[in-house]
Amino acid sequence: MRFERFDKALHQRDLFDCGTPALNDYLKTRLNQQMRRGSDDGYVLAAPDGRIAGYFTLSAGELAIGRRPGRTWIPGEASAANHAYRATGG
């Protein structure tokens, strides 16, 4: 098994079951859409035959931050990565 970027043509989504219906549904119906939109990036732990043993997603964003030299706030932004979903199945 190895980690690979999720590809609906290669990975067997329908066989995956982690025991949490919402996480199963995300993998089976929404992850590919989110990747096409560029909002999430998904990775699976997959067997050579395409069976998925687990998956996780990452999404990028920005955090608003501020510095306060004296009494004046200077707004700014910092890049951030969010580990959004994680599931393992049998």
Sine and cosine of phi, psi and omega as CSV:
sin_phi,cos_phi,sin_psi,cos_psi,sin_omega,cos_omega
0.00,0.00,0.48,-0.88,0.06,-1.00
-0.47,-0.89,0.36,-0.93,0.07,-1.00
-0.98,0.18,0.72,-0.69,0.00,-1.00
-0.64,-0.77,0.45,-0.89,0.13,-0.99
-0.92,0.40,0.70,-0.71,-0.05,-1.00
-0.88,0.48,0.70,-0.71,0.06,-1.00
-0.64,-0.77,0.92,-0.40,-0.09,-1.00
-0.89,0.46,-0.38,0.92,0.02,-1.00
-0.98,0.22,-0.40,0.92,-0.06,-1.00
-0.97,-0.25,-0.47,0.88,-0.15,-0.99
-0.96,-0.28,0.69,-0.72,-0.10,-0.99
-1.00,0.09,1.00,0.09,-0.03,-1.00
-0.90,0.44,-0.62,0.78,-0.12,-0.99
-0.91,0.41,-0.37,0.93,0.00,-1.00
-1.00,0.07,-0.19,0.98,-0.08,-1.00
-0.98,0.19,0.71,-0.70,0.09,-1.00
-0.50,-0.87,0.93,-0.37,0.01,-1.00
-0.99,-0.12,-0.05,1.00,-0.01,-1.00
1.00,-0.06,-0.10,0.99,0.03,-1.00
-0.89,-0.46,0.95,-0.30,-0.09,-1.00
-0.80,0.60,-0.64,0.77,-0.03,-1.00
-0.90,0.43,-0.62,0.78,0.02,-1.00
-0.96,0.30,-0.61,0.80,0.09,-1.00
-0.88,0.47,-0.72,0.70,-0.02,-1.00
-0.89,0.46,-0.65,0.76,0.00,-1.00
-0.86,0.51,-0.72,0.69,0.02,-1.00
-0.90,0.43,-0.69,0.73,-0.12,-0.99
-0.97,0.23,-0.50,0.87,-0.14,-0.99
-0.82,-0.58,-0.36,0.93,-0.14,-0.99
-0.88,-0.48,-0.44,0.90,-0.08,-1.00
-0.86,0.51,-0.72,0.69,-0.01,-1.00
-0.86,0.50,-0.67,0.74,0.03,-1.00
-0.88,0.47,-0.70,0.71,-0.01,-1.00
-0.90,0.44,-0.61,0.79,0.03,-1.00
-0.92,0.39,-0.66,0.75,0.04,-1.00
-0.89,0.46,-0.60,0.80,0.02,-1.00
-0.97,0.25,-0.28,0.96,-0.01,-1.00
0.99,0.10,0.20,0.98,-0.02,-1.00
-1.00,0.02,-0.45,0.89,0.03,-1.00
-0.73,-0.69,0.39,-0.92,0.14,-0.99
-0.80,-0.61,0.81,-0.59,-0.09,-1.00
-0.92,-0.39,0.60,-0.80,0.02,-1.00
-0.75,-0.67,0.61,-0.79,-0.01,-1.00
-0.84,-0.54,0.49,-0.87,0.22,-0.98
-1.00,-0.07,0.94,-0.33,-0.17,-0.98
-0.83,-0.55,0.56,-0.83,0.13,-0.99
-0.98,0.17,0.31,-0.95,0.01,-1.00
-0.83,0.55,-0.46,0.89,0.00,-1.00
-1.00,0.07,0.06,1.00,0.06,-1.00
0.99,-0.11,-0.08,1.00,0.05,-1.00
-0.91,0.42,0.66,-0.75,-0.03,-1.00
-0.98,-0.18,0.81,-0.58,0.04,-1.00
-0.99,-0.11,-0.35,0.94,0.02,-1.00
-0.07,-1.00,0.22,-0.98,0.05,-1.00
-0.47,-0.88,0.31,-0.95,0.16,-0.99
-0.53,-0.85,0.35,-0.94,0.03,-1.00
-0.80,-0.60,0.44,-0.90,0.10,-1.00
-0.77,-0.64,0.58,-0.81,0.13,-0.99
-0.68,-0.74,0.52,-0.86,-0.03,-1.00
-0.98,-0.19,0.46,-0.89,0.04,-1.00
-0.28,-0.96,-0.16,-0.99,0.05,-1.00
-0.73,-0.68,0.55,-0.83,0.07,-1.00
-0.94,-0.35,0.70,-0.71,0.09,-1.00
-0.98,0.19,0.76,-0.65,0.03,-1.00
-0.74,-0.67,0.23,-0.97,0.05,-1.00
-0.56,-0.83,0.53,-0.85,0.12,-0.99
-0.94,-0.35,0.54,-0.84,-0.04,-1.00
-0.81,-0.58,0.98,0.22,0.12,-0.99
-0.97,0.22,0.90,-0.43,-0.10,-0.99
0.96,0.27,-0.86,-0.50,-0.02,-1.00
-0.88,-0.48,0.12,0.99,-0.05,-1.00
-0.97,-0.24,0.81,-0.59,0.08,-1.00
-0.99,0.13,0.74,-0.67,0.09,-1.00
-0.93,-0.36,0.95,-0.32,-0.05,-1.00
-0.94,0.34,0.44,-0.90,0.05,-1.00
-0.35,-0.94,-0.03,-1.00,0.02,-1.00
-0.70,-0.71,0.49,-0.87,0.07,-1.00
-0.76,-0.65,0.67,-0.74,0.05,-1.00
-0.93,0.37,0.53,-0.85,-0.01,-1.00
-0.57,-0.82,0.48,-0.88,0.13,-0.99
-0.88,-0.48,0.69,-0.73,-0.02,-1.00
-0.91,-0.41,0.81,-0.58,0.10,-1.00
-1.00,0.04,0.99,-0.15,-0.23,-0.97
-1.00,0.08,-0.81,0.59,-0.07,-1.00
-0.80,-0.61,0.53,-0.85,0.06,-1.00
-0.48,-0.88,0.74,-0.67,0.02,-1.00
-0.45,-0.89,0.53,-0.85,0.12,-0.99
-0.78,-0.62,0.56,-0.83,-0.03,-1.00
-0.68,-0.74,0.10,-0.99,-0.02,-1.00
-0.95,-0.31,0.00,0.00,0.00,0.00
